[in-house]
């Protein structure tokens, strides 16, 4: 992962966690496996942002940003999801002008 990719993941994680109603980003499979075995061969530098995946199809202008999160109980999940999508969209429009993003927000649990 490049320095700019690490920066993007960190920025997106911060933006998402600032949205009211978000408890935390969902841990990914790699994080779960790493917790089972401290010396996991799956651990990689820069792979410490679970819950966010950024992917692009070669030759396509559209980049997909997938966010998996856990919502807080007592708040409407739909409102939280919409707020996350809007916050991420604003951040990407400001930080990465001229690029097209498709934003997918998935709630994987409520706590």
C-alpha positions as CSV (number, residue, x, y, z in Angstrom):
1,X,0.0,0.0,0.0
2,X,1.4,3.4,-0.9
3,X,1.7,6.4,1.3
4,X,-1.1,8.1,-0.5
5,X,-3.3,5.0,0.0
6,X,-2.5,4.9,3.7
7,X,-3.4,8.6,3.9
8,X,-6.7,8.0,2.2
9,X,-7.6,5.1,4.5
10,X,-6.7,7.1,7.6
11,X,-8.7,10.1,6.4
12,X,-11.7,8.1,5.5
13,X,-11.6,6.2,8.9
14,X,-11.5,9.6,10.7
15,X,-14.4,11.0,8.7
16,X,-16.5,7.9,9.3
17,X,-15.8,7.8,13.0
18,X,-16.8,11.4,13.4
19,X,-20.4,10.8,12.2
20,X,-22.9,10.6,15.0
21,X,-24.3,7.1,15.4
22,X,-21.2,5.3,14.3
23,X,-19.8,3.0,17.0
24,X,-16.8,1.8,15.1
25,X,-15.6,0.4,11.7
26,X,-16.2,-3.3,11.3
27,X,-13.2,-5.5,11.8
28,X,-12.2,-7.3,8.7
29,X,-11.2,-11.0,8.3
30,X,-7.5,-10.1,8.4
31,X,-7.9,-8.3,11.7
32,X,-9.8,-11.2,13.2
33,X,-7.2,-13.7,12.1
34,X,-4.4,-11.5,13.3
35,X,-6.0,-11.4,16.8
36,X,-5.9,-15.2,16.8
37,X,-2.2,-15.4,16.2
38,X,0.1,-12.6,17.0
39,X,2.7,-13.6,14.4
40,X,0.1,-14.0,11.6
41,X,1.6,-14.1,8.2
42,X,-1.4,-12.1,7.0
43,X,-0.3,-9.0,9.0
44,X,1.0,-6.4,6.6
45,X,2.3,-2.9,7.2
46,X,-0.4,-0.3,6.6
47,X,-3.2,-2.8,6.9
48,X,-4.6,-1.3,10.0
49,X,-7.8,0.2,8.7
50,X,-10.5,-2.4,8.9
51,X,-13.9,-1.7,7.5
52,X,-12.7,0.3,4.5
53,X,-12.0,-1.1,1.1
54,X,-11.1,1.1,-1.9
55,X,-11.0,-0.6,-5.3
56,X,-10.8,0.4,-8.9
57,X,-11.2,-1.5,-12.1
58,X,-8.3,-0.9,-14.4
59,X,-9.3,1.4,-17.2
60,X,-12.4,2.6,-15.5
61,X,-12.7,6.1,-14.1
62,X,-14.9,5.0,-11.2
63,X,-13.4,4.0,-7.9
64,X,-15.5,2.1,-5.4
65,X,-15.2,2.9,-1.6
66,X,-16.8,0.3,0.6
67,X,-17.4,1.1,4.2
68,X,-18.5,-1.5,6.8
69,X,-19.5,-0.2,10.2
70,X,-21.2,-0.9,13.4
71,X,-23.9,1.5,14.5
72,X,-24.9,2.7,17.9
73,X,-28.2,1.6,19.2
74,X,-30.7,4.3,20.0
75,X,-30.1,6.0,16.6
76,X,-31.8,5.3,13.3
77,X,-29.4,3.1,11.2
78,X,-30.7,4.6,8.0
79,X,-29.9,8.2,9.2
80,X,-26.4,7.1,10.2
81,X,-25.8,5.4,6.9
82,X,-26.9,8.4,5.0
83,X,-24.8,10.7,7.1
84,X,-21.7,8.5,6.6
85,X,-22.3,8.5,2.8
86,X,-22.6,12.3,2.7
87,X,-19.6,12.9,4.9
88,X,-17.4,10.6,2.8
89,X,-18.7,12.1,-0.4
90,X,-17.9,15.6,0.8
91,X,-14.4,14.5,1.9
92,X,-13.6,12.8,-1.4
93,X,-15.0,15.7,-3.5
94,X,-12.7,18.1,-1.6
95,X,-9.6,15.9,-1.3
96,X,-9.7,14.2,-4.6
97,X,-11.3,16.6,-7.1
98,X,-12.0,15.3,-10.6
99,X,-12.2,11.6,-9.5
100,X,-15.4,9.7,-9.5
101,X,-16.3,7.5,-6.5
102,X,-19.1,5.1,-5.8
103,X,-19.7,4.9,-2.1
104,X,-21.2,1.7,-0.5
105,X,-22.0,1.8,3.2
106,X,-22.9,-1.5,4.9
107,X,-24.0,-1.8,8.5
108,X,-22.8,-5.1,9.9
109,X,-24.1,-4.7,13.4
110,X,-25.7,-2.6,16.1
111,X,-24.2,-2.1,19.5
